[in-house]
Amino acid sequence: MTRTLYYGDNLEVLRKHIGDETVDLIYLDPPFNSNRDYNLLFKEQSGEPAQAQIKAFTDTWQWSEHAYQEFLLECPHPALARLIEGFVNTLGRNDLTAYLVMMAPRLIELHRVLKPTGSLYLHCDPTASHYLKVMLDVIFGAKNFRNEIVWKRTSAHSGAKRWGPMPRHLAILYQKRRLHLESRL
């Protein structure tokens, strides 16, 4: 796995190419469920913005009953399946719960590939951070939550008009297991 770059859906890559407990550190910067399209912008040789753009990805999720049922049937983590069912029953079948259904199997796989001494940093914004944290509490165990790192964005690009832009991002930090470090004085 050293010096290998994979392109494509991380769920497929995790399942087919990454062994159990082989990764020391995971920094995850998934789509945030922002309901926006993101493009790659190109510049001319002069440095001026070019008219050409390529759609990088769509951060828009739509409910799929098929994806939901498939997750429930294949989920190896019964407590997480119950949590997702609770989200769906409480919040409804909508774009947010579609996003959570998409994230759940990926978080399970990331936990699987993380070494016992490994750490996971999940970069997200307030749109779904509290739901993702509860999912990670179930997968990693709440006792393995370490911290939340919050920073202010320098240029908020949220379309919120009434309350203004959401000026922060955060990273949620978990360790696979609690490490007890002895002080050697």
TILUMZA-98459 format. One record per atom (N, C-alpha, C): residue in three letters; x, y, z. Coordinates in steps of 0.02 Angstrom, whole numbers, plus 32768, in hexadecimal, padded with zeros to 4 digits. Example, Ala and Ser with C-alpha at 12.3 -4.5 7.8 and 13.67 -1.06 7.14 Angstrom:
% TILUMZA-98459
ALA82947EE48186/ALA82677F1F8186/ALA82947F5B8186/SER82827F908162/SER82AC7FCB8165/SER82858002818A/
END
This chain:
% TILUMZA-98459
MET80297FC48000/MET800080008000/MET802B803F8000/THR806A803A800E/THR809680758010/THR809A80967FCC/ARG809480D87FCC/ARG809B81007F8F/ARG806880EC7F59/THR802D80DF7F6D/THR7FF880CC7F3E/THR7FC080FF7F42/LEU7FAC81177F09/LEU7F7481467F05/LEU7F3A81227EE3/TYR7F0181227F05/TYR7EC581037EEB/TYR7E96813A7ED4/TYR7E73812E7E9E/TYR7E42815D7E84/TYR7DFF813A7E81/GLY7DCC81597E9A/GLY7D8A813C7E96/GLY7D66813D7ED8/ASP7D3281177EDD/ASP7D0981147F19/ASP7D3280F47F51/ASN7D3A81187F88/ASN7D6480FD7FBE/ASN7D4880BD7FDC/LEU7D0780B27FD9/LEU7CEB80757FF5/LEU7D0580387FCF/GLU7D04803C7F8E/GLU7D1E80057F65/GLU7D697FFA7F71/VAL7D8F80307F74/VAL7DD7802C7F80/VAL7DE5800D7FC5/LEU7DC280247FF8/LEU7DCC8009803B/LEU7DBE7FBF803D/ARG7D877FAA801F/ARG7D737F648022/ARG7DA17F367FF9/LYS7DBA7F4D7FC1/LYS7DE17F237F94/LYS7E2C7F267F9D/HIS7E457F5E7FB7/HIS7E8D7F697FB5/HIS7EAF7F767FF8/ILE7E897F83802D/ILE7EA87F96806C/ILE7E997F6080A0/GLY7ECE7F4480BD/GLY7EC77F0F80EE/GLY7EB27F288132/ASP7E9C7EFA815C/ASP7E897F0981A0/ASP7EC47F2681C7/GLU7EB77F5981EE/GLU7EE77F76821D/GLU7F2B7F8481FD/THR7F2B7FA681C4/THR7F697FB581A0/THR7F777FFF819B/VAL7F4B802A81B4/VAL7F52807281AB/VAL7F5D809481EE/ASP7F9080BF81F2/ASP7F9F80E28231/ASP7F748120823C/LEU7F6881458206/LEU7F458185820D/LEU7F16818E81D2/ILE7ED981A281E1/ILE7EA881B081AD/ILE7E9181F881B6/TYR7E97821F8181/TYR7E7A8262817E/TYR7E45825E8148/LEU7E088266815C/LEU7DCF825E812F/LEU7DAE82A28124/ASP7DAB82B680E5/ASP7D8C82F580D2/ASP7D5682E7809E/PRO7D1F82C880B5/PRO7CEA82B48086/PRO7CC182F08070/PRO7C9782E7803E/PRO7C67831C802F/PRO7C3F832B806E/PHE7C2983698075/PHE7C08837F80B3/PHE7BBC837F80AF/ASN7B9E8366807A/ASN7B56836C8071/ASN7B4283B5806B/SER7B6883DA8043/SER7B5D8422803B/SER7B2984338006/ASN7B1284007FE1/ASN7AE2840A7FAA/ASN7AFD843A7F75/ARG7B3D84317F64/ARG7B5D845A7F31/ARG7B84842E7F01/ASP7B9184497EC6/ASP7BBF842A7E96/ASP7C02844E7E9C/TYR7C3784287E97/TYR7C7A84467E9B/TYR7C9F84387E5A/ASN7CC1846C7E42/ASN7CE584687E03/ASN7D2F84727E0E/LEU7D5784567DE1/LEU7D9E84667DDF/LEU7DA684A27DB1/LEU7DC684D67DC9/LEU7DD085117DA0/LEU7E1785107D84/PHE7E1D85207D46/PHE7E5D85217D25/PHE7E7385687D19/LYS7EB585737D13/LYS7ED085B47D02/LYS7EF585AF7CC0/GLU7EF485E77C9C/GLU7F1C85EC7C5F/GLU7F6585F07C73/GLN7F9285E97C43/GLN7FDA85EE7C51/GLN7FEB86327C6F/SER7FC486647C5E/SER7FCF86A87C78/SER7FBC86AD7CC2/GLY7F98867B7CDC/GLY7F81867D7D21/GLY7F3A86947D28/GLU7F1C86AC7CF1/GLU7ED686C27CF2/GLU7EA786857CF4/PRO7E6E868C7D15/PRO7E3E86557D16/PRO7E2886417CCF/ALA7E2586017CC2/ALA7E0F85E87C81/ALA7DC485DD7C84/GLN7DA585DA7C4B/GLN7D5E85CD7C47/GLN7D4F85837C53/ALA7D8185587C48/ALA7D7785107C4E/ALA7D7084FC7C97/GLN7D4284D17CA4/GLN7D3884B57CE6/GLN7D24846C7CDE/ILE7D3784447D0E/ILE7D2283FE7D11/ILE7CFE83F47D53/LYS7CC583D47D4F/LYS7CA083C57D8C/LYS7CC983937DB4/ALA7CDD83A77DF0/ALA7D05837B7E1B/ALA7CD983487E3E/PHE7CA483617E5E/PHE7C7483337E7E/PHE7C3583597E90/THR7C0183347E9A/THR7BC183507EAF/THR7BB7833D7EF8/ASP7BAF836F7F22/ASP7BA383637F69/ASP7B58836A7F77/THR7B3383437F53/THR7AEA83417F59/THR7AD582F97F61/TRP7AAC82EC7F91/TRP7A9882A77F9F/TRP7A4C82A37F99/GLN7A36826C7F7C/GLN79EE82607F76/GLN79DE821D7F95/TRP79A5821B7FB6/TRP799081DE7FD7/TRP798981A57FA5/SER79A4816B7FB9/SER799C812E7F91/SER798780F67FC1/GLU794A80DF7FB9/GLU793280A87FE2/GLU795D806A7FD7/HIS7973805F7F99/HIS799E80267F89/HIS79E0802A7FB0/ALA7A0180647FB0/ALA7A40806B7FD5/ALA7A3680608020/TYR79FF8079803A/TYR79F080718080/TYR79E680288092/GLN79BD8005806C/GLN79B07FBE807A/GLN79F07F958071/GLU7A177FA5803F/GLU7A577F828035/GLU7A857F8C8070/PHE7A897FCA808A/PHE7AB27FD680C5/PHE7A9A7FAD8100/LEU7A597FAD810D/LEU7A3E7F878146/LEU7A4D7F3C8140/LEU7A487F218103/LEU7A557ED980F9/LEU7A9F7EC88101/GLU7ACB7EF480EA/GLU7B137EE580E9/GLU7B397EFF8126/CYS7B1A7F28814F/CYS7B3E7F488186/CYS7B567F1581B9/PRO7B987F1281C4/PRO7BB37EE281F5/PRO7BB07EFC823D/HIS7B957F378246/HIS7B947F578287/HIS7B4B7F64829B/PRO7B2C7F3682C1/PRO7AE47F3D82D1/PRO7AD27F7E82F4/ALA7AFD7F978321/ALA7AED7FD58344/ALA7AEB80108313/LEU7B18801082E3/LEU7B18804682B1/LEU7ADB80418285/ALA7AC880058272/ALA7A8B7FFC8249/ALA7A4E8017826F/ARG7A4A800982B0/ARG7A12802382D8/ARG7A14807082DC/LEU7A50808C82E3/LEU7A5780D482E6/LEU7A3F80F482A4/ILE7A5580D8826C/ILE7A4080F3822B/ILE79F480EC8224/GLU79D880B48239/GLU798F80AC8237/GLU796E80E28262/GLY798B80F1829B/GLY7970812682C6/GLY7973816A82A5/PHE79AB81798283/PHE79B081B8825E/PHE797A81BC8229/VAL797181868204/VAL7940818681CD/VAL78F9818D81EA/ASN78EA8168821F/ASN78A7816C823D/ASN789981B0825C/THR78CD81D08276/THR78C482118297/THR78C7824B8266/LEU78F9824A823A/LEU79058282820C/LEU78E2827B81C9/GLY78CE823E81B9/GLY78AC8231817A/GLY78DB82198144/ARG78BF8209810B/ARG78E581F280D1/ARG78F3822F80A7/ASN792E824C80B0/ASN793F828B8090/ASN7989828E807D/ASP799F82C78066/ASP79E482CE8050/ASP7A1782C38088/LEU7A0882DC80C4/LEU7A3682D380FC/LEU7A3D8289810E/THR7A0682658114/THR7A0C821F8126/THR7A2A81F680ED/ALA7A21820C80AE/ALA7A4381EB8076/ALA7A8E81F3807E/TYR7AA4822E8093/TYR7AEC823A809F/TYR7B06820E80D7/LEU7AE08208810D/LEU7AF681DE8145/LEU7AF981948132/VAL7AC9817D8109/VAL7ACA813880F0/VAL7B08812D80C5/MET7B1C815F809D/MET7B5881598074/MET7B97815780A0/MET7B99817F80D4/MET7BD5818380FF/MET7BDE8145812B/ALA7BA881278142/ALA7BAC80F18174/ALA7BDA80B78160/PRO7BD280988125/PRO7BFF80608115/PRO7C478076810D/ARG7C5280B480F8/ARG7C9780CD80F0/ARG7CB880D58134/LEU7C9380ED8165/LEU7CAF80F481A8/LEU7CBE80B081C7/ILE7C93807F81BA/ILE7CA1803A81D2/ILE7CE2802081B3/GLU7CEA80298173/GLU7D2680118151/GLU7D6580368169/LEU7D5F80768175/LEU7D99809C818E/LEU7DAD808281D3/HIS7D7D807381FD/HIS7D8C8055823E/HIS7DAF80128236/ARG7D997FEA8206/ARG7DB67FA881FA/ARG7E007FAE81E6/VAL7E117FDE81BC/VAL7E567FE181A3/VAL7E85800581D2/LEU7E6A80278204/LEU7E94804C8233/LEU7EB8801D8263/LYS7EF88029826C/LYS7F1E8001829D/LYS7F03800D82E3/PRO7F0E7FDF8312/PRO7EF67FE88356/PRO7F0F80298376/THR7F4980408361/THR7F66807D837C/THR7F5880BA8350/GLY7F2E80B1831C/GLY7F2280E582EB/GLY7EEF81198300/SER7EEF815082DB/SER7EC1818882E7/SER7E9D819A82A7/LEU7E6081B382AF/LEU7E3881CA8276/LEU7E2282128283/TYR7E2D823C8252/TYR7E1682818254/TYR7DE28289821D/LEU7DA5829A8230/LEU7D6F82A48200/LEU7D6282EF81FA/HIS7D73830B81C1/HIS7D68835281B2/HIS7D21835B819A/CYS7CFB838681B9/CYS7CB6839181A5/CYS7CA183D881B8/ASP7C6483EA81A9/ASP7C49842A81BD/ASP7C0A841E81E6/PRO7BEB84538200/PRO7BB18448822D/PRO7B748429820C/THR7B72842381CA/THR7B38840781A9/THR7B2683C281C3/ALA7B57839681CC/ALA7B49835281E3/ALA7B79833B8219/SER7BA283688234/SER7BD783538263/SER7BBC832F82A0/HIS7B84834582BB/HIS7B6A832682F8/HIS7B5082DF82EA/TYR7B3482D482AF/TYR7B1D8290829D/TYR7B5A82638291/LEU7B8D827D826F/LEU7BC982568262/LEU7BEC824482A3/LYS7BED827282D3/LYS7C0E82648313/LYS7BEA822B8337/VAL7BA8822B8337/VAL7B8381F58357/VAL7B9181B38334/MET7B9681B482F1/MET7BA7817782CC/MET7BEC815E82E0/LEU7C1C818C82E7/LEU7C60817882FB/LEU7C6181608343/ASP7C37817D836F/ASP7C32816483B4/ASP7C1C811B83B4/VAL7BEE81098388/VAL7BD680C48384/VAL7C0C80978367/ILE7C2F80AC8333/ILE7C6180828312/ILE7CA0807B833C/PHE7CBA80B28356/PHE7CF980B1837B/PHE7CEF80A683C6/GLY7CB480B683DE/GLY7CA880B88426/GLY7CB180FF843E/ALA7C81811A8463/ALA7C84815F8478/ALA7CC3816E84A0/LYS7CDD813D84C4/LYS7D1A814884EC/LYS7D57815584C1/ASN7D5481458481/ASN7D8D814F8455/ASN7D8B8191842F/PHE7D5881BB843E/PHE7D5881FF8425/PHE7D8F82258449/ARG7DB882498423/ARG7DF0826D8441/ARG7DE682B88444/ASN7DCE82D5840E/ASN7DC8831D840D/ASN7DA4833583CF/GLU7D93837483D0/GLU7D7683958396/GLU7DA183D28389/ILE7DBB83D7834D/ILE7DE48410833A/ILE7DB9843D830F/VAL7DB3847C8322/VAL7D8884AB82FE/VAL7DB284E582E5/TRP7DA584FA82A7/TRP7DC88534828D/TRP7D99855E8263/LYS7DA8859E825F/LYS7D8085CC8239/LYS7D9885CC81F1/ARG7D6985C781C4/ARG7D7A85CB817D/ARG7D8C8613816C/THR7DBC861B813F/THR7DD0865E812C/THR7DA0867E80FB/SER7D7F865680D2/SER7D4E867180A3/SER7D13864280A0/ALA7CE1865280C8/ALA7CA5862880C9/ALA7C80862F8088/HIS7C6985F7806D/HIS7C4585F8802D/HIS7BFF85DC8033/SER7BE485DE806F/SER7BA185C58079/SER7B6F85F6805C/GLY7B3885DC8044/GLY7B0586078028/GLY7AD2861F805B/ALA7ADF8614809B/ALA7AAF862880CE/ALA7AA6867480CE/LYS7A69868A80CB/LYS7A5B86D280C8/LYS7A4686ED810D/ARG7A1B86C9812E/ARG79FE86E3816C/ARG7A3186E381A5/TRP7A5586AD81AD/TRP7A8386A681E6/TRP7ACB86B381D3/GLY7AD986BC8194/GLY7B1D86C7817E/GLY7B3F86858172/PRO7B7C86888158/PRO7BA0864B8148/PRO7BB586258186/MET7BBA85E38180/MET7BD485BA81B6/MET7C2085C181B4/PRO7C3E85E581E3/PRO7C8585F681DC/PRO7CB585C281F9/ARG7C9F85848202/ARG7CCD85558221/ARG7CCA85118200/HIS7D0184EF8207/HIS7D0684A881F6/HIS7D2184868234/LEU7D1C84448235/LEU7D378421826E/LEU7D5183DD8259/ALA7D7C83C38283/ALA7D94837F827B/ALA7D84835A82BC/ILE7D65832182B5/ILE7D5582F782EE/ILE7D8A82C182F2/LEU7DAA82BA832C/LEU7DE2828C8335/LEU7DCE82518360/TYR7DDA82158345/TYR7DD081D6836A/TYR7E1081AC8365/GLN7E1C81858399/GLN7E5081518396/GLN7E2C810E8397/LYS7E4C80DD8378/LYS7E2C809B8375/LYS7E25807D83BB/ARG7E57808883E4/ARG7E518072842A/ARG7E7580A68455/ARG7E6080A98492/ARG7E7D80DA84C1/ARG7EC580C584D1/LEU7EF280F384C8/LEU7F3880E684D8/LEU7F488105851C/HIS7F6680DE8547/HIS7F7A80F78589/HIS7FC581048586/LEU7FD681438587/LEU801C81568584/LEU8035816485CB/GLU806D814685DC/GLU80898150861E/GLU80B8818C861C/SER80B781B38651/SER80E581EB8657/SER812681D08674/ARG815C81DD8651/ARG819E81C48668/ARG81C682008681/LEU81BF820F86C2/LEU81E3824786DF/LEU822182318703/
END
